[in-house]
Amino acid sequence: MVIKIDNEKCTKCGLCIETCPINIIRMEGDMVLMDETRCIKCKTCVGVCPSKAIYIK
């Protein structure tokens, strides 16, 4: 299981950044990026994303 961010769907609201318990999601320019190697797969970001831009692959 891998958690991915679709930046085309993302509205850049920042909820995923604010709620990530281990602070691995960041805004870089106009992209929201995640350090997938450090992700603990808690799915918090998936649950808070109002635009469904974060998904499980």
Rosetta silent file (secondary structure, phi, psi, omega in degrees, C-alpha in Angstrom):
SEQUENCE: MVIKIDNEKCTKCGLCIETCPINIIRMEGDMVLMDETRCIKCKTCVGVCPSKAIYIK
SCORE:     score description
SCORE:     0.000 S_00000001
   1 L     0.000  131.646  177.354    0.000    0.000    0.000 S_00000001
   2 L  -131.282  138.606  177.167    1.257    3.425   -0.999 S_00000001
   3 E   -99.267  128.946 -175.541   -0.446    6.759   -0.385 S_00000001
   4 E  -121.758  156.218  176.212   -0.285    9.148   -3.346 S_00000001
   5 E  -117.365  126.520  175.512   -1.215   12.783   -3.950 S_00000001
   6 L   -95.961   99.567 -175.991   -2.881   13.838   -7.217 S_00000001
   7 L   -68.933  -14.472  175.268   -1.768   17.467   -7.518 S_00000001
   8 L   -74.800  -32.334  177.639   -4.206   18.075  -10.383 S_00000001
   9 L   -85.597  -24.504 -173.830   -7.147   17.393   -8.033 S_00000001
  10 L   -63.993  133.804  178.308   -5.530   19.080   -5.017 S_00000001
  11 L   -97.938    3.053  178.047   -6.968   22.468   -4.003 S_00000001
  12 L    61.246   36.706 -178.881   -3.932   23.274   -1.781 S_00000001
  13 L   -73.052  -25.406  177.483   -6.138   23.696    1.305 S_00000001
  14 L    87.586    0.532 -179.200   -3.358   22.422    3.590 S_00000001
  15 H   -60.593  -38.859  179.979   -5.491   20.089    5.707 S_00000001
  16 H   -65.329  -38.802  179.272   -3.208   17.136    4.978 S_00000001
  17 H   -64.692  -44.776 -178.772   -0.154   19.160    6.011 S_00000001
  18 H   -66.913  -34.036 -172.218   -1.825   20.265    9.262 S_00000001
  19 H   -98.069  -10.830 -179.607   -3.087   16.806   10.230 S_00000001
  20 L   -62.045  118.864 -174.942   -0.160   14.552    9.305 S_00000001
  21 L   -68.936  -17.820 -179.719    0.970   13.149   12.675 S_00000001
  22 L  -117.295   11.339  173.069    4.599   12.782   11.580 S_00000001
  23 L    53.783   51.578  179.196    4.882   15.968    9.465 S_00000001
  24 L  -108.093    4.365  178.708    5.984   14.383    6.190 S_00000001
  25 E  -107.651  135.193 -177.187    3.665   16.378    3.902 S_00000001
  26 E  -145.244  159.968  174.642    4.807   19.780    2.679 S_00000001
  27 E   -97.948  128.387  177.632    4.013   22.459    0.123 S_00000001
  28 E  -131.949  106.165 -172.509    6.770   23.063   -2.389 S_00000001
  29 L    65.937 -123.858  177.327    5.902   25.745   -4.912 S_00000001
  30 L  -106.669   21.566  179.725    2.430   24.832   -6.130 S_00000001
  31 E  -116.288  142.182  171.252    2.848   21.124   -5.361 S_00000001
  32 E   -99.583  123.853 -175.651    1.945   19.169   -2.240 S_00000001
  33 E  -120.697  151.518 -179.742    4.609   16.535   -1.645 S_00000001
  34 E  -130.663  138.916  174.264    4.893   13.598    0.727 S_00000001
  35 L   -83.459   91.942 -175.106    7.969   11.672    1.857 S_00000001
  36 L   -62.240  -26.356 -178.637    6.595    8.227    0.981 S_00000001
  37 L   -71.972  -22.579  179.936    9.579    6.456    2.553 S_00000001
  38 L  -101.853   -5.983 -177.318    8.672    7.827    6.002 S_00000001
  39 L   -61.629  131.926  178.746    4.879    7.434    5.697 S_00000001
  40 L   -94.924    3.801  175.822    3.374    5.281    8.475 S_00000001
  41 L    57.508   41.920  178.439    0.213    4.693    6.400 S_00000001
  42 L   -78.343  -17.390  177.988   -2.158    5.969    9.064 S_00000001
  43 L    69.119   14.006  177.810   -4.445    7.314    6.294 S_00000001
  44 H   -59.899  -44.311 -178.834   -5.172   10.523    8.196 S_00000001
  45 H   -63.949  -37.081  178.930   -4.424   12.598    5.100 S_00000001
  46 H   -62.269  -43.017 -177.362   -6.720   10.444    2.961 S_00000001
  47 H   -70.130  -29.853 -176.673   -9.585   11.016    5.388 S_00000001
  48 H   -92.395  -11.303 -175.127   -9.239   14.804    5.651 S_00000001
  49 L   -72.699  110.742 -177.571   -8.770   15.593    1.947 S_00000001
  50 L   -71.224  -21.509 -178.277  -11.974   17.331    0.777 S_00000001
  51 L   -99.288    4.371 -179.969  -11.058   17.012   -2.906 S_00000001
  52 L    57.261   33.736 -179.921  -10.139   13.303   -2.707 S_00000001
  53 L   -83.454  -14.133  178.045   -6.699   14.164   -4.131 S_00000001
  54 E  -107.963  128.283 -172.863   -4.949   11.801   -1.709 S_00000001
  55 E  -143.516  163.621  179.320   -5.548    8.143   -2.369 S_00000001
  56 E   -98.181  130.747  179.425   -4.276    4.662   -1.618 S_00000001
  57 L  -113.193    0.000    0.000   -2.575    2.775   -4.426 S_00000001
